[in-house]
Amino acid sequence: MQAVDDPYSVLGVERNASNEEIRRAYSQLAKRYHPDLNPGKAVAAERFKAIAAAYDLLFDAKKRASYDRGEIDAAGRDRAQDVYERDVAGRRAGGKYAADDRKGVFRAEDLSELLAEILGSDRDGRHQAEVRGSDVHYRLHAGFLDAVNGARHRPRAPDGTPLVIAIPPGTEDG
């Protein structure tokens, strides 16, 4: 993929330029490089695309602020996507998910790392994510009016943990 130039330099404006200055710079450059005014000139067409992309990024206040903070690149893509493409999708030799010398074959370590990442545990099998506890069953006897109108009961679990049990209106036996 072709690298995108800094949109400020593409339009020839300063970083603190107003929207009016950005609009004027775009207008002048668009008149000069527009494909209709330069038929058959591929360089002009490419330059016009770069000018239009820079204008789109800088004229929109939200996009411009995100670019200035480094959250998106000059093409408007999230920087986190660039990291994903470089580290995972690119699968460069020696990378975390790179295949070994035999094309398309993963090493056992790569598979165990991938599964550990998906299942939320480290390479030794210890879980990193919090594991949900087992279900607890209680029997609650509710009166007729509680079942018809709905109610909230606040019993305590055997270990002393307070519970909130909501009985929805119109609850039937069972």
SULGIBEL-V572401 format. One record per pair of residues at least 12 apart in sequence whose ideal C-beta (glycine too) atoms are under 10 Angstrom apart, sorted by the first residue. I is the first residue (numbers start at 1). GAP is how many residues later the second one is. If there is no record, write none. Layout:
i=I gap=GAP
i=I gap=GAP
//
This chain:
i=1 gap=74
i=1 gap=76
i=1 gap=84
i=2 gap=44
i=2 gap=48
i=2 gap=73
i=3 gap=70
i=3 gap=71
i=3 gap=72
i=4 gap=46
i=4 gap=49
i=4 gap=50
i=4 gap=53
i=4 gap=69
i=4 gap=70
i=4 gap=71
i=4 gap=72
i=4 gap=73
i=5 gap=45
i=5 gap=48
i=5 gap=49
i=5 gap=69
i=6 gap=48
i=6 gap=61
i=6 gap=68
i=7 gap=15
i=7 gap=43
i=7 gap=44
i=7 gap=46
i=7 gap=47
i=7 gap=48
i=7 gap=49
i=7 gap=50
i=7 gap=51
i=7 gap=52
i=7 gap=56
i=7 gap=57
i=7 gap=60
i=7 gap=67
i=7 gap=68
i=7 gap=69
i=8 gap=14
i=8 gap=17
i=8 gap=46
i=8 gap=49
i=8 gap=50
i=8 gap=56
i=8 gap=59
i=8 gap=60
i=8 gap=66
i=9 gap=45
i=9 gap=65
i=10 gap=15
i=10 gap=16
i=10 gap=19
i=10 gap=37
i=10 gap=40
i=10 gap=41
i=10 gap=42
i=10 gap=43
i=10 gap=44
i=10 gap=45
i=10 gap=47
i=10 gap=48
i=10 gap=64
i=11 gap=12
i=11 gap=13
i=11 gap=14
i=11 gap=15
i=11 gap=17
i=11 gap=18
i=11 gap=39
i=11 gap=40
i=11 gap=43
i=11 gap=44
i=11 gap=46
i=11 gap=47
i=11 gap=48
i=12 gap=13
i=12 gap=14
i=12 gap=16
i=12 gap=17
i=12 gap=39
i=12 gap=42
i=13 gap=12
i=13 gap=13
i=13 gap=41
i=13 gap=45
i=15 gap=43
i=15 gap=49
i=15 gap=53
i=17 gap=41
i=17 gap=47
i=19 gap=39
i=19 gap=40
i=19 gap=41
i=19 gap=42
i=19 gap=45
i=21 gap=37
i=22 gap=32
i=22 gap=33
i=22 gap=35
i=22 gap=36
i=22 gap=37
i=22 gap=42
i=23 gap=32
i=23 gap=35
i=23 gap=36
i=25 gap=26
i=25 gap=29
i=25 gap=30
i=25 gap=33
i=26 gap=25
i=26 gap=26
i=26 gap=28
i=26 gap=29
i=26 gap=30
i=26 gap=32
i=26 gap=33
i=27 gap=28
i=28 gap=23
i=29 gap=18
i=29 gap=19
i=29 gap=21
i=29 gap=22
i=29 gap=23
i=29 gap=25
i=29 gap=26
i=30 gap=18
i=30 gap=21
i=30 gap=22
i=30 gap=25
i=32 gap=12
i=32 gap=15
i=32 gap=16
i=32 gap=19
i=33 gap=12
i=33 gap=13
i=33 gap=14
i=33 gap=15
i=33 gap=16
i=33 gap=17
i=33 gap=18
i=33 gap=19
i=34 gap=13
i=34 gap=14
i=34 gap=17
i=34 gap=18
i=35 gap=12
i=35 gap=13
i=35 gap=14
i=36 gap=12
i=50 gap=24
i=53 gap=21
i=53 gap=22
i=53 gap=23
i=54 gap=20
i=56 gap=20
i=57 gap=15
i=57 gap=16
i=57 gap=17
i=57 gap=18
i=57 gap=19
i=58 gap=16
i=60 gap=16
i=63 gap=13
i=66 gap=12
i=66 gap=13
i=95 gap=15
i=96 gap=13
i=96 gap=14
i=96 gap=17
i=96 gap=18
i=96 gap=21
i=97 gap=13
i=97 gap=14
i=97 gap=16
i=97 gap=17
i=98 gap=12
i=109 gap=14
i=112 gap=13
i=116 gap=12
i=136 gap=21
i=136 gap=22
i=136 gap=23
i=136 gap=25
i=136 gap=27
i=138 gap=17
i=138 gap=19
i=138 gap=20
i=138 gap=25
i=138 gap=27
i=140 gap=13
i=140 gap=15
i=140 gap=23
i=140 gap=25
i=140 gap=27
i=141 gap=12
i=142 gap=23
i=142 gap=25
i=142 gap=29
i=142 gap=31
i=143 gap=24
i=146 gap=21
i=146 gap=23
i=146 gap=25
i=147 gap=20
i=147 gap=21
i=147 gap=22
i=147 gap=23
i=147 gap=24
i=147 gap=25
i=147 gap=26
i=148 gap=19
i=148 gap=21
i=148 gap=22
i=148 gap=23
i=149 gap=18
i=149 gap=20
i=149 gap=21
i=149 gap=22
i=150 gap=16
i=150 gap=17
i=150 gap=18
i=150 gap=19
i=150 gap=20
i=150 gap=21
i=151 gap=14
i=151 gap=15
i=151 gap=16
i=151 gap=17
i=151 gap=18
i=151 gap=20
i=152 gap=12
i=152 gap=13
i=152 gap=14
i=152 gap=15
i=153 gap=12
i=153 gap=13
i=153 gap=14
//
